[in-house]
Amino acid sequence: MAFISAFISLTPDADPAKHTSVLETPMHTMYSVLVKDLSQTIDVCKKLVADKGVQSISLCPGFRNQGVGQIADAVGSQVAVTVARGDSPGSKLTSEILRKEGWIK
């Protein structure tokens, strides 16, 4: 049986129906999904767990702690929910790029 995981990334113009991919090896299946907000994230995560058997969800650094808690509550205690976090210089660089590209006002 393969390990089944998902990576979820916040993107202002995302449409999960279009912006989803799957990577597979015999030992690991990983779904990658772009979402536009927390509400959409919760819906996508619940669906991935129920329909695809996702066991672990990794979130991009854009998710705030309260949202991470809401996602974890929505998918249940049998699903690991983690957040990718960087160091201070990396976070600063990312913020500058996102601001330049119009993601952050």
Number of C-alpha atoms within 10 A of each C-alpha: 7 11 15 19 24 24 21 22 20 19 16 13 12 17 14 17 10 9 13 15 13 11 11 12 9 8 9 12 17 19 18 18 23 24 24 15 17 16 12 15 24 20 14 19 23 18 14 19 20 11 9 15 14 22 16 19 24 17 19 16 17 15 20 11 11 9 16 19 12 14 23 20 13 14 23 12 9 10 17 14 21 15 17 11 13 11 7 9 9 11 13 12 11 14 15 13 13 13 12 11 10 9 13 11 7
